[in-house]
């Protein structure tokens, strides 16, 4: 099997592909959240898109959805064990992002000095 046929990076990206999935996972890190809470935490996401991305993450086994038999219905989302295995990857992305931002800021300061 060649790299063209199977690329683990492409596989990983296909699971977290989309503007909101990484943010959803990050906001579920160590917490159980309700739909409205996630909507408030993720600026700019529409209800339709949040619903779609949550469904895809649930289908992929990264999050679980628990519905309570209440009126109005209460739905909570949390990471599965499998979803938790994604956290070291997201933490590494976060660290890299902080370092990159600092590098860009230093370069900008040098240009303006």
ZABA-880314 format. One record per residue: residue in one letter; x, y, z of N, C-alpha, C in turn; residue number from 1. Coordinates in steps of 0.001 Angstrom, whole numbers. Layout:
{a, {X, Y, Z}, {X, Y, Z}, {X, Y, Z}, NUM}
...
//
This chain:
{x, {852, -1180, 0}, {0, 0, 0}, {896, 1241, 0}, 1}
{x, {683, 2131, -914}, {1499, 3331, -1011}, {920, 4450, -143}, 2}
{x, {1744, 5483, 65}, {1288, 6650, 831}, {110, 7331, 167}, 3}
{x, {31, 7188, -1150}, {-1086, 7794, -1876}, {-2409, 7129, -1535}, 4}
{x, {-2340, 5835, -1294}, {-3553, 5078, -1000}, {-4017, 5271, 431}, 5}
{x, {-3065, 5417, 1364}, {-3420, 5569, 2765}, {-2478, 6557, 3420}, 6}
{x, {-3018, 7628, 3889}, {-2227, 8611, 4615}, {-2905, 8842, 5969}, 7}
{x, {-2256, 8464, 7065}, {-2861, 8625, 8381}, {-3215, 10080, 8711}, 8}
{x, {-2429, 11019, 8207}, {-2732, 12430, 8461}, {-4049, 12809, 7784}, 9}
{x, {-4240, 12355, 6563}, {-5484, 12615, 5841}, {-6668, 11983, 6571}, 10}
{x, {-6464, 10785, 7087}, {-7524, 10117, 7846}, {-7907, 10932, 9070}, 11}
{x, {-6916, 11394, 9816}, {-7168, 12216, 11007}, {-7892, 13500, 10633}, 12}
{x, {-7405, 14157, 9599}, {-8035, 15411, 9176}, {-9475, 15198, 8723}, 13}
{x, {-9758, 14065, 8117}, {-11128, 13815, 7659}, {-12103, 13710, 8837}, 14}
{x, {-11622, 13251, 9982}, {-12478, 13124, 11165}, {-12754, 14487, 11791}, 15}
{x, {-11760, 15378, 11788}, {-11930, 16695, 12423}, {-12114, 17805, 11396}, 16}
{x, {-12361, 17411, 10146}, {-12549, 18369, 9063}, {-13765, 19248, 9338}, 17}
{x, {-13644, 20492, 9001}, {-14735, 21432, 9199}, {-14302, 22513, 10169}, 18}
{x, {-14950, 23622, 10056}, {-14570, 24792, 10838}, {-14841, 24623, 12330}, 19}
{x, {-15811, 23806, 12685}, {-16296, 23792, 14069}, {-15942, 22562, 14880}, 20}
{x, {-15604, 21458, 14255}, {-15404, 20207, 14994}, {-14303, 20305, 16046}, 21}
{x, {-13184, 20890, 15693}, {-12090, 21022, 16654}, {-12530, 21889, 17834}, 22}
{x, {-13265, 22951, 17556}, {-13739, 23821, 18634}, {-14760, 23118, 19519}, 23}
{x, {-15591, 22301, 18926}, {-16554, 21518, 19710}, {-15793, 20572, 20633}, 24}
{x, {-14860, 19824, 20074}, {-14083, 18887, 20880}, {-13337, 19601, 21994}, 25}
{x, {-12729, 20731, 21665}, {-11956, 21497, 22654}, {-12860, 21964, 23794}, 26}
{x, {-14064, 22388, 23474}, {-14988, 22871, 24500}, {-15621, 21741, 25311}, 27}
{x, {-15487, 20509, 24846}, {-15973, 19362, 25617}, {-14861, 18726, 26448}, 28}
{x, {-13652, 19249, 26316}, {-12501, 18708, 27043}, {-12778, 18754, 28554}, 29}
{x, {-12940, 17576, 29138}, {-13134, 17473, 30576}, {-14479, 17944, 31091}, 30}
{x, {-15420, 18223, 30177}, {-16720, 18756, 30588}, {-17849, 18140, 29795}, 31}
{x, {-19009, 18136, 30410}, {-20246, 17793, 29725}, {-20964, 19113, 29488}, 32}
{x, {-21444, 19309, 28271}, {-22083, 20580, 27936}, {-23406, 20348, 27224}, 33}
{x, {-24298, 21305, 27425}, {-25570, 21290, 26718}, {-25407, 22027, 25398}, 34}
{x, {-26358, 21810, 24489}, {-26306, 22399, 23157}, {-26169, 23927, 23224}, 35}
{x, {-27038, 24571, 24002}, {-27016, 26031, 24098}, {-25707, 26566, 24637}, 36}
{x, {-25113, 25827, 25550}, {-23825, 26210, 26115}, {-22748, 26178, 25029}, 37}
{x, {-22739, 25108, 24240}, {-21780, 25018, 23141}, {-21997, 26147, 22135}, 38}
{x, {-23237, 26435, 21832}, {-23551, 27506, 20878}, {-23012, 28841, 21361}, 39}
{x, {-23144, 29110, 22649}, {-22630, 30371, 23217}, {-21103, 30408, 23214}, 40}
{x, {-20483, 29275, 23465}, {-19020, 29215, 23552}, {-18331, 29313, 22195}, 41}
{x, {-19017, 28893, 21147}, {-18409, 28848, 19813}, {-18997, 29982, 18979}, 42}
{x, {-18326, 31102, 19034}, {-18808, 32312, 18357}, {-18918, 32082, 16853}, 43}
{x, {-20067, 32434, 16300}, {-20253, 32391, 14857}, {-20892, 31124, 14316}, 44}
{x, {-20990, 30072, 15115}, {-21582, 28834, 14621}, {-23102, 28972, 14608}, 45}
{x, {-23721, 28511, 13530}, {-25179, 28538, 13458}, {-25730, 27284, 14130}, 46}
{x, {-26997, 27344, 14490}, {-27642, 26198, 15121}, {-27602, 24988, 14189}, 47}
{x, {-27879, 25227, 12920}, {-27887, 24148, 11925}, {-26505, 23493, 11808}, 48}
{x, {-25474, 24307, 11728}, {-24121, 23776, 11558}, {-23651, 23065, 12823}, 49}
{x, {-23981, 23619, 13991}, {-23598, 22965, 15239}, {-24266, 21596, 15341}, 50}
{x, {-25534, 21541, 15005}, {-26268, 20270, 15026}, {-25614, 19261, 14086}, 51}
{x, {-25288, 19694, 12882}, {-24672, 18809, 11888}, {-23319, 18293, 12361}, 52}
{x, {-22486, 19193, 12875}, {-21148, 18799, 13315}, {-21209, 17876, 14532}, 53}
{x, {-22141, 18138, 15453}, {-22323, 17267, 16613}, {-22740, 15864, 16167}, 54}
{x, {-23644, 15791, 15202}, {-24085, 14484, 14688}, {-22933, 13712, 14061}, 55}
{x, {-22103, 14415, 13284}, {-20968, 13759, 12638}, {-19964, 13261, 13676}, 56}
{x, {-19698, 14070, 14695}, {-18775, 13659, 15750}, {-19328, 12468, 16531}, 57}
{x, {-20645, 12454, 16722}, {-21279, 11324, 17403}, {-21192, 10064, 16534}, 58}
{x, {-21455, 10210, 15256}, {-21363, 9078, 14325}, {-19950, 8507, 14297}, 59}
{x, {-18952, 9380, 14365}, {-17552, 8943, 14355}, {-17098, 8404, 15712}, 60}
{x, {-17964, 8480, 16718}, {-17647, 7919, 18030}, {-16816, 8796, 18932}, 61}
{x, {-16657, 10085, 18565}, {-15835, 10982, 19377}, {-16603, 11617, 20531}, 62}
{x, {-17909, 11770, 20371}, {-18717, 12344, 21443}, {-19933, 11459, 21696}, 63}
{x, {-20482, 11614, 22882}, {-21735, 10929, 23193}, {-22804, 11973, 23463}, 64}
{x, {-24010, 11591, 23185}, {-25172, 12467, 23339}, {-26132, 11770, 24292}, 65}
{x, {-26494, 12481, 25358}, {-27419, 11905, 26332}, {-28660, 12785, 26395}, 66}
{x, {-29820, 12156, 26154}, {-31095, 12866, 26163}, {-31832, 12496, 27447}, 67}
{x, {-32266, 13521, 28175}, {-33027, 13313, 29408}, {-34507, 13459, 29106}, 68}
{x, {-35312, 12593, 29681}, {-36765, 12614, 29468}, {-37383, 13688, 30356}, 69}
{x, {-37196, 14923, 29940}, {-37729, 16076, 30664}, {-38460, 16962, 29673}, 70}
{x, {-39253, 17869, 30211}, {-39902, 18874, 29369}, {-39466, 20238, 29892}, 71}
{x, {-38785, 21047, 29081}, {-38297, 20720, 27738}, {-37162, 19703, 27826}, 72}
{x, {-36938, 18970, 26714}, {-35895, 17951, 26736}, {-34513, 18560, 26981}, 73}
{x, {-33717, 17869, 27751}, {-32347, 18306, 28027}, {-31413, 17321, 27340}, 74}
{x, {-30482, 17859, 26557}, {-29516, 17036, 25837}, {-28125, 17491, 26249}, 75}
{x, {-27288, 16522, 26609}, {-25919, 16830, 27004}, {-24933, 16077, 26123}, 76}
{x, {-23811, 16726, 25867}, {-22754, 16150, 25036}, {-21481, 16045, 25857}, 77}
{x, {-20751, 14970, 25631}, {-19463, 14793, 26292}, {-18557, 13964, 25387}, 78}
{x, {-17271, 14025, 25680}, {-16319, 13220, 24924}, {-16430, 11761, 25332}, 79}
{x, {-16279, 10882, 24378}, {-16145, 9457, 24668}, {-14673, 9199, 24990}, 80}
{x, {-14366, 7995, 25417}, {-12952, 7622, 25626}, {-12168, 7811, 24324}, 81}
{x, {-12802, 7434, 23239}, {-12173, 7592, 21924}, {-11944, 9073, 21620}, 82}
{x, {-12917, 9912, 21933}, {-12773, 11355, 21738}, {-11668, 11936, 22607}, 83}
{x, {-11537, 11414, 23814}, {-10475, 11880, 24714}, {-9097, 11584, 24136}, 84}
{x, {-8999, 10535, 23315}, {-7707, 10199, 22701}, {-7263, 11263, 21707}, 85}
{x, {-8171, 12137, 21304}, {-7863, 13237, 20391}, {-7242, 14438, 21137}, 86}
{x, {-7397, 14499, 22450}, {-6939, 15657, 23216}, {-5447, 15943, 23106}, 87}
{x, {-4563, 14948, 23167}, {-3141, 15276, 22997}, {-2849, 15953, 21653}, 88}
{x, {-3575, 15576, 20629}, {-3402, 16198, 19308}, {-3852, 17654, 19366}, 89}
{x, {-5016, 17898, 19960}, {-5532, 19268, 20057}, {-4666, 20121, 20972}, 90}
{x, {-4153, 19525, 22050}, {-3261, 20272, 22942}, {-1973, 20659, 22217}, 91}
{x, {-1450, 19765, 21398}, {-257, 20079, 20604}, {-558, 21196, 19606}, 92}
{x, {-1747, 21163, 19000}, {-2141, 22226, 18071}, {-2243, 23560, 18805}, 93}
{x, {-2778, 23533, 20012}, {-2912, 24744, 20812}, {-1529, 25320, 21133}, 94}
{x, {-638, 24464, 21575}, {729, 24903, 21908}, {1417, 25512, 20685}, 95}
{x, {1294, 24823, 19557}, {1906, 25335, 18333}, {1308, 26683, 17953}, 96}
{x, {-14, 26816, 18099}, {-690, 28071, 17772}, {-204, 29226, 18624}, 97}
{x, {-6, 28987, 19908}, {514, 30026, 20810}, {1918, 30427, 20378}, 98}
{x, {2757, 29424, 20125}, {4134, 29710, 19702}, {4172, 30444, 18365}, 99}
{x, {3320, 30056, 17452}, {3277, 30705, 16144}, {2840, 32163, 16281}, 100}
{x, {1806, 32375, 17077}, {1327, 33755, 17282}, {2432, 34627, 17866}, 101}
{x, {3167, 34094, 18844}, {4270, 34855, 19447}, {5349, 35158, 18412}, 102}
{x, {5649, 34198, 17566}, {6653, 34397, 16516}, {6213, 35491, 15559}, 103}
{x, {4957, 35467, 15151}, {4423, 36476, 14235}, {4443, 37854, 14901}, 104}
{x, {4067, 37915, 16168}, {4069, 39194, 16889}, {5485, 39757, 17001}, 105}
{x, {6467, 38884, 17290}, {7864, 39341, 17364}, {8328, 39859, 16010}, 106}
{x, {7978, 39167, 14946}, {8379, 39582, 13596}, {7724, 40925, 13238}, 107}
{x, {6471, 41108, 13659}, {5774, 42366, 13398}, {6428, 43510, 14151}, 108}
{x, {6824, 43256, 15401}, {7495, 44295, 16194}, {8813, 44698, 15579}, 109}
{x, {9560, 43719, 15053}, {10843, 44031, 14403}, {10645, 44904, 13188}, 110}
{x, {9581, 44655, 12426}, {9319, 45437, 11215}, {8935, 46866, 11553}, 111}
{x, {8225, 47069, 12660}, {7753, 48411, 13010}, {8795, 49185, 13811}, 112}
{x, {9834, 48502, 14289}, {10860, 49170, 15114}, {11870, 49902, 14255}, 113}
//
